[in-house]
């Protein structure tokens, strides 16, 4: 795997990739939470004529189960299927030991081609409605509306903003009929569904990174014959090449205001961290050291940049203060720590940590430097944090098969997003969507 040789990974990881394809990502819950809140998500009643393309209640139930903090009741255990309060017998749901009950109805609206969706969340013990809303959408938007409902229910029950309406970006590779490797940059919902291809090329693609407004992706592509950093609008497909310097052009990371990118360039000889202004295109060098500097990540407040460096002899994580220019080493436990990412509140970092010769995803609190191992799978890499800070997605491998894994930041909840066909790498979790 690429992380076995860090020096090569830092400068030449653009060439290190698995050689398979992916069709659809599916969810496999591998570890839940015994103290999860029990919630019955009843199938929503459809009051129209023909059938619907999506089962909203199933999508909501799957979303909530994937969080690990909520435990939906199996439909086979439900004693009735109410869709409004007058049909609810709270005693039945109390006997099933459910704390909450979600019901809903879907009907055609007065506007042609538009559906009206009503959902209500009830506290079973108090027998009161605690959440409810009427929303609308086209039949093609039912999955988006379901994720929206999941977000609202999750936030009400946990106090954490839901991230089910966000997106994932990742890269796949497959062999075509002529045994050539075809690389694809893909975007999907956070549950791996509605996958679509953003870019297809026969040259390697690496390091997708979302803009703060979730409208653009920055990534590295070899399609011109050497590594270059590209920017692409996820919705329109419009793209432009940002850098094409001699040597390495890699690892783009957006500033919190979306006006700059931190990148790795070797145009002056050694791989160093640079800042690129996206308006003026001016390039500013941020680090200057004989060691390899790579994998930058901007802090949420825009005042610091994390990066991986071999200054201490092996890969360790450092933090650059953009105001003072001072650099501080953050990791000391173990001989390999790389690819760090901040938590949304800036209090923790998540990174690849080697322990007993195995690469795991680890977390470290910045206040006290306490380190904890989050994953149990081998050969883990490329962590990316959900915008609500509750989950991490990462790339991992089982045998020769690569797939995506997810773990809660406390390590208690795990699930995987395997491909039905083959491998998927380099995940990036989007910010909250603005549209």
matplotlib code that plots the C-alpha trace (Angstrom):
import matplotlib.pyplot as plt

x = [0.0, 1.1, 1.8, 4.5, 7.1, 6.4, 9.1, 7.7, 4.2, 5.1, 6.5, 5.2, 2.0, 0.2, 1.3, 0.3, -3.2, -5.3, -6.4, -10.0, -13.5, -16.5, -20.1, -22.2, -21.2, -23.3, -23.6, -22.6, -22.9, -19.9, -20.3, -23.2, -23.9, -25.8, -27.0, -28.5, -31.9, -34.7, -36.9, -39.6, -39.6, -42.9, -43.3, -44.8, -48.3, -48.6, -51.9, -51.4, -52.2, -49.0, -46.1, -43.1, -39.5, -38.1, -39.1, -38.5, -39.0, -36.4, -33.9, -34.4, -34.2, -30.9, -29.5, -30.3, -29.0, -25.7, -25.2, -24.9, -26.6, -30.1, -31.5, -34.5, -37.0, -37.3, -40.5, -41.2, -41.6, -44.1, -47.6, -49.2, -48.4, -49.8, -49.3, -50.8, -51.5, -55.1, -53.8, -51.2, -51.6, -48.8, -49.2, -48.1, -44.9, -44.2, -44.5, -41.9, -39.6, -39.5, -38.6, -39.8, -42.0, -41.7, -44.7, -45.5, -47.7, -46.9, -49.5, -49.7, -49.8, -51.9, -48.8, -48.3, -45.2, -44.8, -45.3, -46.2, -44.4, -45.6, -43.5, -44.1, -41.9, -43.6, -42.3, -43.8, -43.5, -45.1, -47.3, -46.6, -45.4, -41.8, -41.0, -43.0, -43.0, -44.6, -42.1, -42.4, -40.4, -40.4, -40.5, -36.8, -36.0, -37.5, -34.1, -32.9, -36.0, -35.5, -31.9, -33.3, -35.8, -33.0, -31.0, -33.8, -34.7, -31.0, -30.4, -33.5, -32.6, -28.8, -28.2, -25.7, -26.3, -27.1, -24.8, -26.9, -27.5, -23.8, -21.7, -18.7, -16.0, -13.7, -11.6, -11.9, -9.8, -10.8, -9.4, -11.0, -11.3, -7.7, -6.5, -5.8, -6.4, -9.3, -9.5, -12.8, -13.5, -17.0, -19.4, -22.3, -24.6, -23.2, -24.7, -23.0, -26.1, -26.8, -23.2, -22.1, -18.8, -17.2, -14.1, -12.9, -9.3, -6.6, -4.1, -4.0, -6.2, -5.5, -6.4, -9.9, -10.7, -14.1, -14.4, -16.0, -19.2, -19.3, -19.5, -16.1, -13.5, -9.7, -7.7, -4.5, -4.5, -1.8, -3.8, -1.4, 1.5, 2.7, 0.9, -1.3, -3.9, -7.3, -10.5, -13.9, -17.4, -19.3, -22.6, -21.7, -18.6, -16.6, -12.9, -9.6, -6.0, -4.6, -0.9, 1.5, 4.9, 7.9, 8.0, 5.4, 2.0, -0.1, -2.2, -4.6, -6.3, -8.8, -8.6, -11.8, -12.9, -12.4, -10.0, -6.8, -5.3, -2.4, -0.5, 2.7, 5.1, 8.7, 9.3, 12.2, 13.8, 12.3, 8.6, 7.4, 4.0, 2.9, -0.2, -2.0, -4.3, -7.3, -8.0, -4.5, -2.9, 0.0, 2.1, 3.6, 6.0, 5.1, 7.8, 11.5, 13.4, 15.6, 13.1, 10.0, 6.9, 3.6, -0.2, -1.3, -4.5, -5.9, -7.2, -10.9, -10.0, -7.5, -4.6, -2.7, -1.7, -1.0, 1.5, 3.5, 7.3, 10.4, 12.2, 12.6, 13.8, 10.4, 7.0, 5.5, 2.8, 3.7, 1.6, 2.6, 1.4, 0.5, 0.8, 4.1, 5.6, 6.6, 6.4, 5.5, 5.8, 2.5, 3.1, 5.7, 4.1, 5.3, 7.6, 4.9, 2.2, 0.8, -2.1, -3.6, -7.0, -8.5, -11.8, -14.4, -13.9, -10.1, -9.7, -8.5, -6.5, -7.1, -4.3, -2.7, -0.7, 1.5, 1.2, 3.0, 3.6, -0.1, -1.5, -4.6, -6.6, -5.8, -7.1, -5.1, -6.4, -4.4, -4.8, -3.1, -1.7, -3.6, -3.6, -6.2, -6.6, -10.0, -9.8, -9.2, -8.8, -5.3, -3.7, -6.0, -5.3, -6.8, -9.0, -11.7, -14.0, -17.8, -18.8, -20.6, -17.4, -19.1, -17.6, -14.5, -14.4, -11.2, -9.7, -8.8, -8.0, -8.9, -6.6, -6.3, -9.7, -9.9, -13.0, -14.2, -14.6, -16.3, -15.8, -17.1, -14.6, -15.0, -14.3, -17.5, -19.4, -18.2, -19.5, -18.1, -19.0, -17.8, -18.1, -20.0, -17.3, -13.9, -11.9, -12.5, -9.9, -9.1, -12.5, -13.3, -16.4, -18.1, -19.0, -22.7, -24.4, -25.4, -28.1]
y = [0.0, 3.6, 4.3, 1.6, 3.9, 7.4, 9.2, 7.8, 8.6, 12.2, 12.9, 10.1, 8.8, 10.2, 6.9, 4.5, 3.2, 0.1, -1.4, -2.3, -0.8, 0.2, 0.3, 1.2, 1.7, -0.2, 0.1, -2.6, -1.9, -3.5, -2.1, -0.2, 1.4, -0.6, 2.7, 4.0, 5.7, 3.3, 5.0, 3.4, 4.8, 3.7, 3.4, 6.7, 6.4, 7.2, 8.8, 9.0, 6.6, 5.1, 3.9, 6.0, 5.5, 5.8, 4.6, 7.7, 5.9, 3.3, 5.9, 7.7, 4.5, 3.6, 7.0, 7.0, 3.5, 4.4, 7.1, 4.5, 6.8, 5.8, 2.3, 2.0, -0.7, -3.5, -3.2, -6.9, -6.1, -3.3, -4.0, -1.3, 1.2, 4.6, 7.6, 10.3, 10.9, 9.6, 6.2, 5.9, 3.5, 4.6, 1.6, -0.7, 1.3, 1.4, -2.4, -2.5, -0.3, 2.5, 6.0, 7.8, 7.2, 8.8, 8.7, 10.5, 10.9, 11.7, 13.0, 14.8, 18.6, 21.1, 21.9, 19.4, 17.1, 18.2, 16.0, 17.1, 15.3, 15.5, 14.0, 13.9, 12.7, 11.6, 11.1, 7.7, 8.1, 11.6, 10.9, 14.3, 15.5, 16.9, 17.6, 18.0, 19.7, 19.8, 19.9, 19.5, 18.1, 16.5, 12.7, 12.8, 14.7, 12.1, 10.8, 14.4, 15.1, 11.8, 12.8, 16.2, 14.5, 12.4, 15.5, 17.1, 14.0, 13.3, 16.9, 16.9, 13.6, 14.1, 17.9, 17.3, 18.8, 16.0, 15.4, 12.9, 15.5, 15.9, 14.3, 12.0, 12.3, 9.4, 7.9, 4.5, 2.6, -0.2, -2.0, -1.5, -4.1, -3.3, -3.8, -0.1, 1.6, 4.0, 6.5, 8.1, 10.9, 10.2, 12.0, 10.3, 11.0, 10.4, 6.9, 6.0, 6.3, 8.4, 8.0, 10.0, 10.4, 13.9, 13.0, 10.0, 9.8, 7.2, 9.0, 8.9, 11.2, 11.9, 14.0, 15.3, 18.2, 20.0, 23.8, 25.3, 26.0, 22.3, 23.6, 22.7, 20.0, 20.5, 17.4, 16.3, 14.8, 13.4, 13.9, 16.4, 14.0, 15.3, 16.2, 19.3, 20.7, 21.2, 22.9, 21.7, 22.7, 19.6, 20.7, 22.3, 20.3, 23.5, 23.0, 24.7, 23.8, 25.8, 24.7, 23.1, 23.8, 21.7, 18.7, 17.9, 19.7, 18.0, 17.7, 20.7, 22.0, 24.9, 27.8, 28.2, 31.3, 29.4, 32.1, 30.2, 26.7, 25.2, 22.9, 20.9, 22.1, 21.1, 23.8, 25.1, 21.7, 20.2, 19.4, 22.4, 23.8, 26.8, 29.1, 29.9, 32.9, 31.9, 35.4, 36.8, 33.3, 34.5, 31.8, 32.2, 29.7, 28.8, 26.3, 26.1, 23.0, 20.3, 17.7, 16.7, 18.7, 17.5, 16.9, 20.4, 21.0, 24.4, 24.9, 25.9, 29.4, 29.9, 30.7, 27.4, 24.7, 21.1, 19.3, 16.1, 16.4, 14.2, 16.8, 14.3, 11.5, 9.9, 11.2, 13.3, 16.0, 19.6, 22.8, 26.1, 29.3, 31.6, 34.7, 34.2, 31.8, 29.4, 25.7, 23.2, 19.4, 17.8, 14.0, 12.1, 8.7, 6.2, 6.5, 7.2, 9.8, 11.4, 12.9, 14.9, 16.5, 18.9, 18.4, 21.0, 22.8, 22.6, 20.8, 17.5, 16.1, 12.8, 11.0, 7.8, 6.2, 3.2, 0.9, -2.5, -2.3, -1.8, 1.5, 2.7, 6.0, 7.8, 10.9, 13.3, 16.0, 19.2, 20.4, 17.4, 15.4, 12.3, 9.8, 7.1, 4.5, 4.6, 1.8, -1.9, -2.6, -2.9, -0.6, 2.4, 5.8, 9.1, 10.1, 12.7, 14.3, 14.7, 18.4, 17.8, 16.2, 13.0, 10.5, 9.9, 8.2, 6.6, 4.1, 0.7, -2.7, -6.4, -8.7, -7.1, -5.4, -1.7, -0.1, 2.8, 2.5, 4.9, 5.3, 7.6, 10.0, 8.1, 4.8, 3.2, 3.1, 1.6, 0.8, 0.1, 1.2, -1.6, -1.7, -4.5, -4.9, -3.7, -0.9, 2.7, 5.1, 8.7, 9.7, 13.3, 14.2, 17.4, 20.4, 21.1, 21.9, 25.5, 24.8]
z = [0.0, -0.6, 3.1, 3.3, 1.9, 3.1, 1.2, -2.1, -0.9, -0.2, -3.6, -5.8, -4.3, -7.3, -9.0, -6.3, -6.8, -6.9, -10.2, -9.9, -10.4, -8.3, -9.1, -6.1, -2.5, 0.0, 3.8, 6.2, 9.9, 11.6, 15.1, 16.8, 20.1, 22.8, 24.3, 21.0, 21.3, 20.1, 17.4, 15.3, 11.7, 10.3, 6.5, 5.2, 3.8, 0.1, -0.8, -4.6, -7.4, -8.9, -6.9, -5.7, -6.7, -3.2, 0.2, 2.3, 5.7, 4.7, 3.8, 7.0, 9.0, 7.3, 7.9, 11.6, 12.0, 10.4, 12.9, 15.6, 18.1, 17.1, 16.8, 14.4, 15.0, 12.4, 10.3, 11.0, 14.7, 14.2, 15.5, 13.3, 10.6, 11.6, 9.4, 11.7, 15.4, 15.3, 14.2, 16.9, 19.9, 22.2, 24.4, 21.5, 20.9, 24.7, 24.8, 22.0, 24.2, 21.7, 22.9, 19.8, 16.8, 13.4, 11.1, 7.8, 4.7, 1.1, -1.3, -4.6, -4.2, -6.1, -8.2, -11.1, -10.5, -6.9, -3.8, -0.3, 2.5, 6.1, 8.9, 12.7, 15.5, 18.7, 22.2, 23.1, 26.9, 27.0, 24.0, 22.5, 19.2, 19.5, 15.8, 12.7, 9.3, 5.9, 3.0, -0.8, -3.6, -7.0, -7.2, -8.3, -5.0, -2.6, -1.6, -0.8, 1.2, 3.1, 4.0, 5.1, 7.5, 8.8, 9.6, 11.5, 13.5, 14.3, 15.5, 17.7, 19.3, 19.7, 19.7, 16.8, 13.4, 10.9, 8.0, 6.0, 3.2, 2.6, -0.2, -0.6, -3.3, -4.0, -6.8, -8.5, -11.0, -13.4, -16.3, -19.7, -22.4, -23.5, -19.9, -19.5, -16.2, -16.3, -13.4, -12.3, -9.8, -8.4, -6.1, -4.2, -1.3, 2.1, 2.1, -1.2, -3.3, -6.4, -7.5, -10.5, -12.4, -12.4, -14.4, -16.4, -17.6, -18.3, -16.1, -12.3, -10.2, -6.5, -3.5, -4.1, -1.7, -1.3, -1.4, 1.7, -0.2, -1.5, -5.0, -6.3, -6.0, -6.2, -7.2, -8.8, -12.3, -14.5, -17.7, -19.1, -18.7, -15.3, -12.0, -12.1, -9.7, -11.2, -9.9, -11.1, -10.4, -9.2, -10.7, -14.0, -14.8, -15.6, -14.8, -15.0, -14.3, -11.4, -11.3, -13.8, -12.3, -12.9, -10.6, -8.0, -7.9, -5.2, -2.1, -2.5, 0.7, 0.8, 3.2, 5.3, 3.2, -0.1, -1.4, -1.2, -1.6, 0.4, -2.0, -2.3, -5.0, -5.7, -8.3, -6.2, -5.7, -2.5, -1.8, 0.3, 1.3, -0.7, -0.7, -3.9, -4.1, -6.3, -7.4, -8.2, -8.8, -6.7, -5.1, -1.6, -0.1, 3.5, 4.5, 3.8, 5.0, 3.6, 4.7, 2.6, 3.5, 2.3, 3.0, 4.2, 6.0, 7.0, 10.5, 10.9, 12.0, 9.1, 11.4, 11.1, 8.7, 9.5, 7.4, 7.3, 7.4, 7.7, 9.7, 12.6, 10.4, 9.8, 9.0, 11.8, 11.9, 12.4, 12.7, 11.1, 12.7, 9.7, 11.8, 13.6, 11.1, 13.9, 13.4, 16.1, 16.1, 17.3, 17.2, 19.1, 19.8, 17.1, 14.2, 11.6, 11.7, 8.5, 6.6, 9.5, 9.5, 12.0, 13.7, 12.7, 16.1, 15.8, 19.1, 17.7, 14.8, 13.0, 11.1, 9.9, 12.7, 12.6, 15.6, 15.7, 12.0, 11.2, 9.8, 11.7, 11.9, 15.2, 17.0, 19.2, 21.4, 20.9, 24.5, 26.1, 23.1, 24.3, 21.4, 20.8, 18.0, 16.3, 13.7, 13.8, 10.1, 8.6, 6.1, 6.8, 5.1, 3.9, 6.8, 6.1, 8.8, 8.5, 8.8, 12.1, 13.5, 14.6, 12.0, 10.0, 6.6, 5.4, 2.9, 3.9, 2.5, 3.0, 1.1, -2.4, -2.1, -1.2, 0.3, 2.5, 6.2, 8.6, 12.4, 15.0, 16.6, 19.9, 18.1, 19.3, 16.0, 12.8, 9.3, 5.9, 2.4, 0.2, -3.5, -5.1, -7.7, -6.6, -5.1, -4.1, -2.6, -1.5, 0.2, 0.9, 3.0, 1.8, 4.0, 4.7, 1.5, 0.8, -1.7]

ax = plt.figure().add_subplot(projection="3d")
ax.plot(x, y, z, "-o")
ax.set_aspect("equal")
plt.show()
